[in-house]
Amino acid sequence: MPIFEVNQLSKSFGGLRAISDVTFSVERRTISSLIGPNGAGKTTAFSLITGFLKPDSGQVLFQDQNITGWSPFRIVNLGIARTFQDVRILSRLTVQENILVGLREMHQQGLLQSILWGQNAKMKMMDKAWQLVEYVGLKAVAAELAEDVSYGEQKLIILARALATDPQLLLLDEPVSGLDQASIENMMALLRRLVKEGKTVFLVEHNMDVVIRISDYIIVLDFGKKIASGSPDEIRRNEKVIQAYLGTT
């Protein structure tokens, strides 16, 4: 059974149709990818799913619940986390503090309320943040300022901060862009581990080697329309995809 689906989703900006009647679903405990040329509508689709944009028409369903038009805050609390193309770190906080501010407790209670909590509650939150530091492999740099660690480590901060919201579904926008091969392999191993432990991962990614190697299912957009979907092997053989995207690489 799908963990989420979009039905006939459409969004226009002025006269430009960014997303046009797009329908697809993502199965639980899988890694799925949304691909397409620049301007195909991938990031717009992510923003519609996570409440940063409101669709003109269509539905977004999460675990059979209609969340169309919900605020990002409500969607995060429901169990969906999203990252962005650019690395959005809090540069003057430490690595561990960056992860701490993403904790579900911070979202639900608010930063000021969390600061005023007793020592026991603060320690529990610090412990949870530390567990995520260890999970993504940032233990050695946990006390360093986020601006001072490598780009690959900053990408891991973003992943850990998304995980801090305790999501069931992770939407990751270009998680391996700008990474060297060793960091790419590390990120892929982490994503596979997350799925093994019960998470569902949905990617926007331009690195086709990563997409083909890691995806269980791929959806392809071109000019805001879905032109294909299927397994990596099916997508590699699809003539529409080759003409629109793969053949241009």
Residue pairs with C-beta under 8 A, 6 or more apart in sequence:
1 27
1 28
2 25
2 26
2 27
2 28
3 26
3 27
3 28
3 62
3 63
3 168
3 169
3 200
4 25
4 26
4 49
4 60
4 61
4 62
4 63
4 80
4 169
5 23
5 24
5 25
5 26
5 60
5 61
6 22
6 23
6 24
6 25
6 45
6 48
6 49
6 58
6 59
6 60
6 61
7 23
7 58
7 59
7 61
8 21
8 22
8 23
8 57
8 58
8 59
9 19
9 21
9 22
9 23
9 45
9 48
9 55
9 57
9 58
9 59
9 60
10 17
10 19
10 20
10 21
10 22
10 55
10 56
10 57
10 58
11 17
11 18
11 19
11 44
11 48
11 53
11 55
11 56
12 18
12 56
17 224
18 41
18 44
18 224
19 41
19 44
19 45
19 48
19 55
19 224
20 223
20 224
20 225
21 58
21 225
22 41
22 45
22 58
22 221
22 224
22 225
22 226
23 226
24 219
24 226
24 229
26 32
26 169
26 200
26 202
26 217
27 200
27 216
27 217
28 200
29 195
29 198
29 199
29 200
30 195
30 200
30 201
30 216
30 217
31 191
31 192
31 195
31 201
31 202
31 203
31 214
31 215
31 216
32 201
32 202
32 203
32 215
32 216
32 217
32 218
32 219
33 202
33 203
33 204
33 205
33 211
33 214
33 215
33 217
33 218
33 219
34 42
34 45
34 46
34 202
34 203
34 204
34 218
34 219
34 220
34 221
35 42
35 204
35 205
35 206
35 208
35 211
35 218
35 219
35 220
35 221
35 235
35 245
36 42
36 220
36 221
36 222
36 244
36 245
37 222
37 244
37 245
37 248
39 223
40 221
40 222
40 223
40 224
41 221
41 223
41 224
42 204
42 221
43 85
43 173
43 204
44 53
44 224
45 221
46 52
46 82
46 171
46 173
46 204
47 53
48 54
48 55
48 60
49 60
49 80
49 82
49 171
50 72
50 75
50 80
50 82
50 171
51 67
51 69
51 70
51 71
51 72
51 73
51 74
51 75
52 72
52 82
54 69
55 68
55 69
58 68
59 66
59 68
60 66
60 67
60 68
61 67
62 75
62 78
62 79
62 80
62 169
63 168
65 78
67 74
67 75
67 78
70 78
72 82
73 107
76 107
76 165
76 167
77 104
77 107
77 108
77 165
79 166
79 167
79 168
79 169
80 167
80 168
80 169
80 171
81 162
81 163
81 165
81 167
81 169
81 170
81 171
82 162
82 170
82 171
82 172
82 173
83 158
83 159
83 162
83 170
83 171
83 172
83 173
83 175
84 173
85 173
85 174
85 177
87 151
87 154
87 155
87 158
88 158
89 98
89 146
89 147
89 154
89 157
89 158
90 97
90 98
90 101
90 146
91 145
91 146
91 147
92 145
92 146
92 147
93 101
93 145
93 146
94 142
94 143
94 144
94 145
94 146
95 133
95 138
95 141
95 142
95 143
95 144
95 145
95 146
95 149
95 153
95 157
96 126
96 129
96 130
96 133
96 142
96 143
97 129
98 146
98 157
98 161
99 129
99 132
99 133
99 157
99 160
99 161
99 164
100 106
100 125
100 126
100 129
100 164
101 111
101 161
102 160
102 161
102 162
102 163
102 164
102 165
103 125
103 128
103 129
103 164
103 165
104 164
104 165
104 166
105 114
105 121
105 125
106 114
106 125
107 165
109 117
114 121
114 122
114 125
128 164
129 164
130 142
132 160
132 163
132 164
133 139
133 142
133 160
135 160
135 163
136 156
136 157
136 159
136 160
136 163
136 190
137 156
137 186
137 190
138 149
138 153
138 156
138 157
138 160
141 149
141 153
146 154
146 157
149 157
151 178
151 179
152 179
152 180
152 183
152 186
155 175
155 176
155 178
155 179
155 183
155 187
156 187
156 190
159 172
159 175
159 187
159 190
162 170
162 172
163 170
163 194
167 199
168 198
168 199
168 200
169 199
169 200
169 201
169 202
170 194
170 199
170 200
170 201
170 202
171 202
171 203
171 204
172 191
172 201
172 202
172 203
172 204
172 205
173 203
173 204
174 204
174 205
174 206
175 187
175 191
175 203
175 205
176 183
176 184
176 187
176 188
176 205
176 207
176 210
177 205
177 206
177 207
179 187
184 207
184 210
188 210
188 213
188 214
191 201
191 214
192 214
194 201
195 201
203 211
203 214
203 215
205 211
208 246
208 249
211 218
211 232
212 232
212 235
212 236
213 232
215 232
216 231
217 229
217 230
217 231
218 228
218 229
218 230
218 231
218 232
218 235
219 226
219 228
219 229
220 226
220 227
220 228
220 229
220 235
220 238
220 240
220 241
220 244
220 245
221 227
222 240
222 244
222 245
227 240
227 241
227 244
228 234
228 235
228 238
228 240
228 241
229 235
230 238
235 241
235 246
236 246
